[in-house]
Amino acid sequence: MSRFRTLFALFAAACVTGEPGPSGQQGDDVAWAATFGAAASDEAWGLAALDDGGVVLGTHQSAPNPTPEAYIYRLASDGSVSWETPWTGRGWEKVFPVVVDGDLVYVGGTSYATLDNATADAFLLALDLATGAVLYQWMAETDGYEEIDAIVPDGEHLYVSGWQTGEATTNDVLVASFTRELVPEWTAGYRGDGWDEANGGMAKVGDHLFVTGVRGGTGMYAGGEAMVASYAATDGAEEWVETWTTDGFADGLGLACDGERLFTVSMEQHGADGVEAGIRSFTLDGEPDLVTTWGGAGTQAGRAIVVDPSDGLLVLAVNTDAAGTPDVAVLRLDPTTGATLAEADWSAAGQEHAHEVAVGPDAVFVAGDTTSIGAGQTDGLLLRLPLDLGSAPPVE
């Protein structure tokens, strides 16, 4: 039995005209919200848009198990489920990136043997796109915590980034290469004295891998500088790093690339203005270009960013509490000036968070979690919005 629920709305001008039918493609003005999970703590993180207008979604869901288990879905453009694949590794799984390449779906995250972080190991899965069957899997066999936050398939290789617990119980940047069948090739990264993570996405151009995250932090979302860095795709050697901070804290949480420039979105402390979403661009050599922010009163944390392949505009998912409770804002930005060209907000009585954003041929998708709709407690959330962000899904 499928563990998700969907709220549909088909918008034309300002009135509701019907509901998406089973045919799938409903045009650019369809907006809907789907929730995943039962009355427990459930979240959606991994998200990949498909050429047919659907998506592959990665979630971790607790019920009926006492601890989270991985659930991966393929959904059509109308929200109907094509397949659903549960997966259990050590017993407690968290799913983060999902990437589709050809006829394979790659999934990454971390799997706990116990509640102790030292027993959490990074994992990778390769699934058949047509059926959802797990074809290959890999799990780290090292001491300490590891997680995978980004996956980039390229040629015969699969590149990943994330973070791991270092020798001094601090976190280190993790960059690694695998074969397409998930056989490890090399592991590298940055090992500093503070809280260091490559937790904000990954890109590859030529022989160079690019990541974003934080360096020198004192804890989760505390202290440190945001960073963007380049690593050699041949062996993981660090080539350059650019860091920035504002008023004591910044963390790069999203990275996108148009082949010529890198774009990052971050959460940045800006004194009395609070936390704002920082938007920056860099050349492939690490030279800063665009520097701007989006926000206002309260906390605006830039969570994810992509480049729309159809027009080159930036699409961002931001977590904002300007209205008093955590909500989701989706933005379209000019990549040269950072100007906001369109905005859609998903706000309800409870709490909402965005974790990932993806752009399909006729829609923008956001993965996250919500306490406002669904089965109860926290449910995994998938939003579908029109490309122009002209309407938002219903919230009740």
N, C-alpha and C positions, 0 to 999 in steps of 0.2 A: 504494500500500500504506500502510495507516495506521501511524503511528509512535508507537503507545502500547500499553501493556500494563495489564491490570487484575487486581487481587486482590479477590475477593469474599468476604463473609461475611454471612450472615443470622442475626442473633442473636435468640433467644427465651429469656428467662430467662438461664441461664448456659451454654446448650449451642448448638452449631451445628446448624441444622435443614435447611439446604439452600443453594442459590445463587439469586441473582436470575435470572429468566428473561428472555426477550426482550420480555415484555409491558411492561416498564418500571416502572410503579408497583408497589412491593412492600411498602408500609406504612412506618410511622415507625421501625421498628427495624432497617432495613437500613444496614450500614456497609461501605464499600469504599474501596479506594485504587487509583488509576490513575497510571501513570508515562508520561512523554512524552519522546521523544528517543532517541538512539542512544548509543554509547560515546564521549561528548564532554561538553562543558559545556552543559547545557540547564536552563532555568528556566521556571516558570509564574508569571505575575503577574496579568494581567487576569482578572476573574471577574464574571459576571452571572448571577443565578438567573432562571429562566423560570417562567411560570405552569404549565407542563406538568410541572414537577418536574425538568427538565433544567437545563443551564447552557450558557453560551458562555464559553470559556476562551481566553485569549491567552497564548502562549508564545514564547520565542525559543530556537531549537535550532541547534546547530553542524553536526552531521554530516548529510549527507555533505559539506557545504560547510566550508571552513576557518574561516569566521566565522559568527556567529549570523544566522539568518533568521527572520522572523516566521511563526508558524503559528497560525492561529485555528481553533478547533473548536467545533462544536455537538454536545453530548452529551445523550442521553436520561437518565432517572433511573437506569437500570441500568448506565450507563457506556458504552453502545454509541454509536458515532460516526454522527451524521446527515450531517455534512459536515466537510471539512477544507480550509482555504484557506491555502496558502503565499503569502507576499508578500515581495518584495525591493525596497528603495528604492535607497539609495546603495551597498549591498553588505554592510552590517553593521547589523542591526536589533536593538533592544531594545523589547519590548512592555511597556507598563505598564497604563493603565486600559482596561477594556472595559465598555461601557454599552449596554443594549438599550432602545430606545424605539420602541414600535409595531412596524413591520416592518423596522426598521433596527438594525444593530449598529454602534456607534462604537468605534473603537480608536485609541489614541494611544501615543506613545513617542518614540524618537529613532533616527536613522539616520546611520551614519558612512560617509564616503567613504574615509577612511583611519583608521589607529589614532590619529591626532592628534585630541584632543578638539575642537580648533577647527573640524574638518570635520563635526562631528555636528550635524544639524539636526532639529528637532522635526517630527513628521508626524502626520497624522490620516487615518483611513480610515473610509468608510461602506460597510457590507456589507449585502446582502440577507439578512434573517434566515432565509428559507425555503431559500435555495440556497447562501449563503456567497459569492456573486459580489460583487466589489468594484465599487461603483457610483460612488463619488466618492473622491478622494484629494487631499491637500494636503501640501506640505512647505515649511518655512521656507527662505528664501533670504538669510540674514544671516550675518555673520561671528561666530565663537565658538560655544560649545556651547549647545544648548537641548534641553529635554525636557518632555513633557507628562505630568503625573502624575494628573490628574483631569479628568473630563468630566461636564457637567450639561446635558442637553437640556431646553429649556423654551420652549414656544410655537414661534415662528419662528426661535429662536436656539439656538446651541450655545455654552456657556461652558466655558472650559478654564482650568486653572491648572498651574503647574510652576515651572521656573526656567531662567535663562539666564545666560551669562557677560556681565558688565558691561564698561564701558570700561576699568576698572582691573584686569581679569582676575579680579575677584571675582564671586560669584554674586548675581543679583538675582531677586526674586520676579517671576513672570510670571503675568498674568491677561489673558485675551483673549476676544473674542466672534467667532463665525462665524455665517454662515447655515447652515441645515440641509444645504445642498449644499457646505459647507466653503469658502465664500468669506469671507475675513477682513473683519471690520467695524471693530474697534478693538483696540489692544494697550496694556496699562498694567501697573502693578505697583509694586514698591518697590525703589528703587535706593539701597542703603546702601554703607558702606565695608568691610563684612565679608562672611562667607559667609551669604547669605540665600536661603531656599528656601520655596516653598509646595508641599511634597512629600507632604502628608498627607491628601489628599482635599478635597472641595469640596461645598458645599450652597448652595441658593438658596431664599430666602423673600421673597416680594414682589419689591421692586426691589433686594434686597441679596444679594450673593454673600459666602460665608464660606469662609475657607481656614485651614489650620494648617500649621506648619512650624517654621523656625528663623530667628533674626535675630542678626547680629553674631558668627557663628561664626568660628573660625580655620581650619577645614578640615572634611572629612567626619567627622561625629560627634565634633567637638572644639570646645570653647568655645561661647559663644553662649547665647541664651535661646530657649526654646520660645515660640511665639506663636500666637494666633488673631486673625484680622483680618477686617474687613468692607470690601467694595468695592461701589461703586454699579454695578448691572447696566446702567445706561445708557451709562456711559463709562469705568468702571474706576477712578474716583476713590476714594482710600482714605477711609473714613468713621471707623473707629476701629481700634485695635490693643491687645491685652492680651498682655503678655509675662510669663514667669516662669522662674526658674532655681532650681536646688537647690544642689549643691556643685560648681559650675563648668561644668555642662553639662546641657542638656535640649533635646529635639527632638520636636516634634509630628509623629507619623507616621500618625495616623488621625483622621478626623473624621466624625461622624454628626449628624443633626438629626431631631427629632420634630415639627418645625414650631413649637415654642415654646422649645426649649432646644438648645444646641450641646453635643456630647459629644466630647472629645478623648482619645486614648490616645497616650502618648509613652514615650520612654526617658529616664530621669532618673538622674543620678549622685547617690547618697545616701551619701557618705562611706564608712565602713567596711562598710556594708551592700551596697556595690556598686551596680550599675545595676538599677533597678526599673521596672516598668511604672506610669506615672502615669496616673490616670483623673480627669478633671475635667469639670465642666459649667459652662456660661455662659448667661446670658440672651442674647437676640438683640441687646441693647445692649452686650454685652461685660462684664456684671457677673459676677464669679466666684461659683459656687455650691458644687457638690460638689468636694472635693479629697481624693483618697485614692490609695493605691498598692497594687500586688499584686506580691509577690515574696518574696525571702528571700536565702539564700546564692547567690552567683554573679550571673549577668546575666539579668535579665528585661526584655526590650525589647518594649513594646506596639507591635504592628505594624499592626493594622487593627481597626476597630470599625464595627458597624452597629446599627440599632434594628430589632428583630424587629417587623414590622408587625402580627403577630397578637396580641401581648401587651404591646408597649412595652418589653420587657426589652432590655438591651444584650447583644450577642454580640461577643466579642473573640477575636482571634488573637494569641498572645504567643509570642515566641521565648525559650526558657529553657534555661540550661545547668546547672540545679541538680543534675542527675544526672551531670554531668561532661562531656557532649557536647551540642551544640545539639539541642534537641527542640522540638516544637510543643505548646502548651497552648491549648485552646479553652475559653472561660469564658462563663457566663451571669451577669450582674450585675443587681442592683436599681438602676435609674437614679436613685433618690432617695438611697439610702444607700451605694451602691457595694458592698454585701455580695455575696459570691460565692454563687450559688444552685446552680450545677452546674459541673462541670469534667470535661473529657476530655483525656487526654494521649496523644500519638503519639510513642513513643520506640523507637528501634532501635539497632543497633550503630554505625551511621554518624552522619552529621550531617543534620539536618532543619531547614528554615526555612519559616516562613509569610510570605506576602507580602500576601494578601488574604483576606477572609472575606465570604460572602454567605449569606442566609437565603432558602430557597425555601418552598413550601407545606408540605413534609413533611420537610425536611432542612436541615442546615447544611453548607456547603461551604467548604473552605479550599484556596487555591492556594499553591504554594510550590516547594521543591526538596528532593531527598533523595540521599544517597549510599548508602543502606542497601538499596534495592531498585531494580530497573530494569535497564537495559542496561549500566551502568557509568559511572564518573566521577560527574558530577552530572546527575540526571534531573529534568525537570519533574514536579511532584506535584500531584494533585488528591485530596482527602479528602472523603468523604461520611459524615456522622454523623447520627444521629437528632436531632430537634429538642431533646429533653431531655438530650442528650449522655450518654445512658445506656450507650452502647457506643462503642468505637473500632475503626477498621479493623484488620485483621491487618497485621503487619509482615514476615512471611516466608511 
